[in-house]
Amino acid sequence: MGEFYKRILSGGVYVAILISSILFNQYAFLAVLISLSVICLWEFKRLIHLKNITLYLLLLSCILGCHLFEMPKLIILSVLAITIITQLLLLHDLIYIRIIPMFEKKKYIVSIFYLISCFVFMSLIPFQVEGYYEPIYILGIFILIWVNDSFAYLTGKNLGKNKLYEQISPKKTVEGFVGGLLFTCLASVIIAYITSTLNIWLWIGFGLIVSFFGTIGDLIQSKFKRQAGVKDSGSIMPGHGGIFDRFDSVLYASPFVFLYLQIINYVS
């Protein structure tokens, strides 16, 4: 089987499993998300050369704990604040530091508040607006990320002249970023029209957050891979790389989407 067909097949299987689990029910979604998060953590730990296995227990405990027990809102918001601060510090490292310093303590901090807590907030997003499991919000993130990536690639390939961040991702262009952003907003409008959820402007805000922070997440993950000297985070998906390669944008965007939904709930 050729590389192109392997890529189509593995990508199709990944999308089918993800979408069907999200739409089936909350338990199927959580089961698939936990499985993918364990693989993602394993791939990330390899990138930063961290061997501690207790992080897997922490990952499982955090996700399951948030869904089996009612966590105090103060704890959730405190973890959210630390997570976003960690994300912004990684953004600082991306822009201003040639090599992200990964001393031993920072490896644990980043593993917990860049990866584990992001999966936790991703698992909580479908429950934030209605108070019960509403799949459109988590499905919306993935759809908008896929739209952003696809049209950023197509726009950049056909119109791109100015590099977005050549040292980290030579193929990304400013024109591609703008094209991805515009088509993501258009997809947000379509989602708003075909679902009886958020209004059109709130969905556009949703799309802007996903596109902007998703692109940053992709760049940060690319920097981690460059530092590790690898092209892909793993090889579980032929033609696509690893699970971390597929989740980098969604992971980084999730805490900001969660915060956005919290603000919507507060003002409504």
N, C-alpha and C positions, 0 to 999 in steps of 0.2 A: 504494500500500500504506500502510495506517495506521501510526501510530507504535507501537501495541501489537504489531502483527504483525511490524514490523521488529525490535522488541526481542526477540520470541520467536525469530524466524529467526536473527538474528545471535548471540543467546545459545546457541541450539541448535547452531549450527555450531561455535562456540568450544568448547563442552563436548564435542561429538562428536570434534573433532580432538584435544583434550587427552586425553580418556580413551582413545581408540583408540590414540594414540601411546604412552601409558604402558603399556597392556596388550599392545601388539604386541611390542616388545622394547626393550632399552636404547638402541639406536642411533636408533630412531624417536623415543623420548622425548627424547634429547639433541638431536636435530635440531630438533624442535619447540620445545624449551625455549630453545635458542640463538636461533632465529628470533624468538621472543617477547621474549627478553631484549634483543635489539638494538632492537626497536621500543620497548620499555619505557624503555631508556636514552635513546633519541631524544626521547621524550615528556618524560622527567624533565629532560633538559638544556634543553628549551624552557621548562619551568616556572621553572628557576633562572637562565635566560639564560647558559648556558655553551655555547660553540661548538667547543671542542676535540674534534677527531675521533679523537685517539689513544686516547681512552677505549674506543672500539669495539674497537680492537686489543687493549687490555688485557683487556676482557671476554672476547673469543674466546680469547685466550692462556690466561687463568686457567681457564676451563671445560675447554678441550681439554687443557691441560697436566695438570690433575688426573686426567684419565681416560686419557691416553696414557702418563703416567709415574707411577711410584710416589713420591708426595710424602712426605718425612719427616714423621712425626706431629707433631714439635715445631713445624714450620712451619705446619701446618694448625691446631694448637691456638693458636699465637700469633696467627694471622690471626683465628681465632674470638674470641679474647679482645679484640682491637682492635675487631672488628665489634660485639660485644656492648656494649663501652664506648661506641662511637659511637651505637648504638641507645638506650642509656640516657641519653646526653647529649641526644639528640633528644627523648626523653620529658621530660627536664627543661625543654627549650625549649618543649615543648608546654604544660606545666603553668604555668610561671613567667614566660615571656617572651611578650609580646603579639605580636611579630613575630620569627620565627626569623632571627637575623643570618646573612646569607649573603655574607660577604666572599669574595674570590677564592680564597684558600687553602681556606676551609671548603667551597666548592663542590666542589673536587676531593676533599677528604677524605670528604664525604658521598656523592659519586658513587661512590667506590671502596668505602667500608666500609658504606654504607647500601644501595646497589643492586647493584653488581658482586659483592661478596663474598657477598651474600645469595643471588644466583642460583647462585653456585658451591656454597654449602652445600645449596641446594635440589637441585642436580644430584647431590650426594653422598649424600643421605639414603637413597635406595633400596638402597644398598650397605652400610649401617652395621651391620645386625643379623645378617644371614645370611652376610655376606662376599661375596655375589654379588648380582646384580640381583633385588630382590624388590619388585615394583610396589606392593604394598598400602600400604607406608609413605608413599610420595609421593601415591598416590591417596587414602589416608586423610586427608592434610592437606587436600586440595581438598574432599573430601566433608564433612569436619567444618567447614571454613570456610563452605561453602554452607549446611549445616544451621544453623550459628550465625547467619549473615546473615539467612536466611529466617525463623527463629523469633524472632530479635531484632526483626525488622520486624513480624511478626504479633503478638507479645506487646506490643510498644511501641504498636502501632496500637490494640489493643483494651484494654490495661490501663495504658498508660504515662501517668504523671502528673508524675513528677520528671525533669527534664532531666539528661542525663549530662554534657554539655559544650556548653551552648547557644551559646556564642560561636563555636564551630567547626562543630558539626553539630547544628542546632536540632531535628532529627527524632529523634535518638537519646535514649533514656530509660534510667533506671536499671532500670526494670522490664523493658525490652527486653533490656538487657544480661544480667540475671539469667535471663530466659527463654531467651535464646540459649545461655547457659552450661549450663543444665540440660538442654536438648534435645541439646546437643553431647555431654554426658556420656552421655545415653541412646543416642545414635548410636554412641558409643565402645563401649558395652556390646554393642550389636548386632554391630559389627565384630569384637569379641573372640570372640563366639559363633560367627560364620560363617567365621572364619579360624583357622587353626592357627598363630598367630604369638605375639604378646605375650599375657600373661594379662589378665584383665578389669581388674585394678587398674592395671596399667601402661598399658592403653589409656585408662582414665579420666584418668590423669595426662597422657597424650598429648593428650586432648581438652581438658583444662583449660588446658594451655599454648597450644594452637591458638586457643581461644576468647579467652583473656585478651590474649595478645600480638597476635592478629589484630585485635582491636578497637582496640588502641593504634595499630597500623599504619594502620588506616583513618582514625583521627583525625589522625595525623601527615600523611598524604597530603592530607587535607582542608585542613589548615592551609597546606600548600604551595600548594594550588590557590587558597585565599583570598588568600594573599599575591600570587599571580600574577594575580588578578582573573579567573579562569576557572572555569566550572562543571565541565568535564571535562578530563582530561589530554590527550585526543585525540578523534578522531572515526572511528577505524577500525572501531568496532563500533556501528552505528546503534542508538540507544536505550540504550546502555550506556556510551558514551564511548570511552576508550582502553584499551590493554592495561594501562597502569599503574593505571587504575581497577579492573581486575579482579584485579591481582596485589598490590595494596598490603598486604592482610592477610597473604597467604601469604609475601610477601617478609620482612616484619618478624618473623613467627613462625618462619621457617625456621632461623636460627642457634640459637634456643632449643630447637627440636625436635632439631636436630643434637646440641647439648650434652646434652640429655636422653637420647638414644640412646647417646651416649658413656658417660654415667654408668651406664646399664643394662648395657652391655657390660663395664664395669670391675668392677661388683659381682657380676655373674653368673658 
